[in-house]
Amino acid sequence: MAMISRVPLPGPSAATRRAAAVLLACACALPARAQQPPAAPAAAAPAGCPAPQDLPPAALVGLWHAEFGRGQPPVALLLELHAEHAGSLAGALVRDGARSRVAADLDDGAFTLEESPDGQRIAATWLGELVAGSCGREIRGEWRPREGAARSFVLRRVGNW
């Protein structure tokens, strides 16, 4: 994994800055669905939908919406291919108007993401699994902050990214 704490991330490119602006705009437009419990995963895989372990990291590139359950604010997440680490992802997330940098990996259907507000120290780790039948459009798992209690999360792809 492209560790945030060990490898300094490069400054954002113009494309990343534009994507972050889109991410922020989308985050502001997200519905306040955090008061509702996360919906159940898809029941059956549509025809042609690959198994989670067959999806490459590039399949996760795009805009995502994270829910943490009742009373928690939603999070917008933008993932791109990591510029320096082949097979890894990088990007940004917006929570309550604050932006953090992220580095992520997808290995055999297992999703790992490290979140850092300063690009140096890891503030939280996301550990999840791609949901079978979601065609790579849903990830469920646990968000583990450096301090405090872990929480379940559901990540869902936004639109047709």
C-alpha positions in Angstrom: 0.0 0.0 0.0 1.1 3.5 -0.6 1.6 4.5 3.0 0.9 8.1 3.8 3.1 8.1 6.8 6.2 6.7 5.0 6.1 8.2 1.6 5.3 11.9 1.2 2.6 12.4 -1.3 3.4 14.9 -4.1 1.5 18.2 -4.2 -1.8 18.1 -6.1 -1.7 18.3 -9.9 -4.1 20.7 -11.7 -6.3 17.7 -12.5 -6.4 16.7 -8.9 -7.2 20.3 -7.8 -10.1 20.3 -10.3 -11.3 16.9 -9.1 -11.1 18.1 -5.5 -13.3 21.1 -6.4 -15.8 18.8 -8.0 -15.6 16.6 -4.9 -16.3 19.5 -2.6 -19.2 20.6 -4.8 -20.6 17.1 -4.7 -20.1 16.8 -1.0 -22.2 19.9 -0.5 -24.9 18.5 -2.6 -25.0 15.1 -0.9 -28.4 14.3 0.7 -28.5 14.1 4.5 -29.1 10.3 4.5 -27.0 9.7 7.6 -30.2 9.5 9.8 -31.2 6.4 7.9 -29.6 3.0 8.5 -27.5 1.8 5.5 -29.5 -0.2 2.9 -28.9 -3.9 2.5 -26.4 -5.1 -0.2 -27.5 -6.1 -3.6 -29.0 -9.6 -3.8 -27.8 -11.0 -7.1 -25.0 -10.0 -9.5 -26.3 -8.5 -12.7 -25.2 -10.4 -15.9 -21.6 -9.6 -16.7 -20.8 -8.3 -13.2 -17.3 -9.5 -12.1 -16.7 -11.1 -8.8 -15.1 -8.7 -6.2 -11.8 -10.5 -6.3 -11.6 -10.0 -10.1 -11.9 -6.2 -10.0 -8.7 -4.2 -10.4 -8.0 -1.1 -8.4 -8.7 1.1 -11.4 -12.4 0.0 -11.1 -12.7 2.1 -8.0 -11.6 5.4 -9.6 -14.3 8.0 -9.2 -16.6 9.7 -6.7 -18.0 7.8 -3.7 -20.4 8.6 -0.9 -19.7 7.2 2.6 -22.4 6.6 5.3 -21.6 5.8 8.9 -25.1 5.2 10.2 -27.5 7.2 12.3 -26.4 10.7 13.4 -23.1 10.7 11.5 -22.4 13.1 8.7 -21.8 11.7 5.2 -18.4 11.8 3.6 -17.5 12.4 0.0 -14.5 10.5 -1.4 -12.7 10.9 -4.7 -10.3 8.1 -5.8 -7.8 8.3 -8.6 -4.9 6.1 -9.7 -1.9 6.8 -7.6 0.7 8.8 -9.6 3.7 7.1 -8.0 2.5 3.7 -6.9 1.2 1.4 -9.7 -1.8 -0.6 -8.6 -2.7 1.8 -5.7 -5.2 4.7 -5.4 -4.9 8.2 -4.0 -7.3 11.0 -3.6 -9.2 13.2 -1.2 -12.2 13.1 1.1 -14.4 15.8 2.5 -16.1 15.5 5.9 -17.9 18.4 7.5 -16.2 20.7 5.0 -12.7 19.5 6.0 -10.5 17.9 3.3 -8.1 14.9 4.0 -5.8 13.1 1.7 -6.1 9.4 1.2 -4.1 6.4 -0.1 -5.9 3.1 -0.9 -5.4 -0.4 -2.1 -7.7 -3.1 -3.4 -6.4 -6.7 -3.1 -8.5 -9.7 -3.9 -11.7 -7.8 -3.1 -10.3 -6.4 0.2 -10.3 -2.6 0.4 -7.9 -0.6 2.6 -7.7 3.1 2.8 -5.6 5.4 5.0 -6.9 8.9 5.7 -4.7 11.9 6.6 -5.6 15.5 7.1 -1.9 16.6 6.6 -0.6 14.0 4.2 1.9 12.7 6.8 0.1 11.2 9.8 -2.6 8.6 9.5 -5.8 9.7 11.2 -7.9 6.7 10.4 -7.9 3.4 8.5 -10.8 2.0 6.5 -10.9 -1.7 6.1 -13.7 -3.2 3.9 -14.8 -5.7 1.3 -16.4 -5.1 -2.0 -20.0 -6.3 -1.9 -20.7 -9.3 -4.1 -23.2 -8.4 -6.8 -22.6 -4.7 -6.6 -20.2 -4.7 -9.7 -17.7 -2.7 -7.6 -20.2 0.0 -6.7 -20.4 -0.7 -3.0 -17.9 -1.4 -0.2 -18.8 -2.2 3.4 -16.4 -2.3 6.4 -15.1 -0.6 9.4 -13.6 2.8 9.8 -11.0 2.9 12.6 -9.8 6.3 13.8 -6.4 6.6 15.5 -8.3 7.7 18.6 -11.9 6.8 19.5 -14.3 4.1 18.6 -14.5 2.2 15.3 -17.6 2.6 13.2 -19.2 0.6 10.4 -19.3 2.3 7.0 -20.9 1.8 3.6 -19.2 3.4 0.5 -21.4 3.7 -2.6 -20.2 5.0 -6.0 -21.9 8.2 -7.1 -23.3 8.4 -10.6 -21.5 6.7 -13.5 -17.9 7.6 -12.6 
